[in-house]
Amino acid sequence: ILMIIISILLTGFLYYLSPTIISTVARGFGEKQLSLTIDIFRISLPLILVEVLLSLSKSFLESNNSFTYTHFSLLPSNLLFIIYLLLFKDNLTVENIAFFTVISMTIQLIIQFYGMRKKHIMHTDINLSDKYIKKFFNLSLPVVISVAINDINNMIDKSWASGLIEGSVSALNYSQSITSSISAIFIIIATMDIVFQI
């Protein structure tokens, strides 16, 4: 409940301050680019809450050895997106793509919530004073700090790249995708293997 409240408040805060945030991060954008980026940013803001709920539902499902719904939920959401791209390929807009991204992620969340309800694993009685919960937060703190620093670094990089030649931000995004792929393939798989052996 606390995470949901924080996500809703953060969404409203970012929506209100989106012009200031975008103009600070994308200093090299023209007026048209800036307006488009603000619109996309605002359309995508519900993903904060959706991502939080997805992470929670996935954790609940997989901690109860239920992996079917978390993986199956990707299929309908991605299929919807592919069908949209095929049907409206001649009239695509960046705003519509952002909007359908939110819809596809929401469908994924609905499927995982259905799985939680069917498996009777809807937990509402979490004891925050439990020693394992406290240990989890203590272990999570260094991860949160390192991820936050990395994201701030990426924002600064993109802010500088926005003032360079056209395509600089895209080149930076592609390079970050390559780095993330390496991380996903090796680090995350190794971490999950270690956790399941504890």
Secondary structure as GFF3:
##gff-version 3
##sequence-region A 1 198
A	DSSP	alpha_helix	2	25	.	.	.	ID=ss1
A	DSSP	alpha_helix	31	44	.	.	.	ID=ss2
A	DSSP	alpha_helix	47	63	.	.	.	ID=ss3
A	DSSP	alpha_helix	68	72	.	.	.	ID=ss4
A	DSSP	alpha_helix	74	87	.	.	.	ID=ss5
A	DSSP	three_ten_helix	89	91	.	.	.	ID=ss6
A	DSSP	alpha_helix	94	118	.	.	.	ID=ss7
A	DSSP	alpha_helix	131	161	.	.	.	ID=ss8
A	DSSP	alpha_helix	168	182	.	.	.	ID=ss9
A	DSSP	pi_helix	183	188	.	.	.	ID=ss10
A	DSSP	alpha_helix	189	197	.	.	.	ID=ss11
###
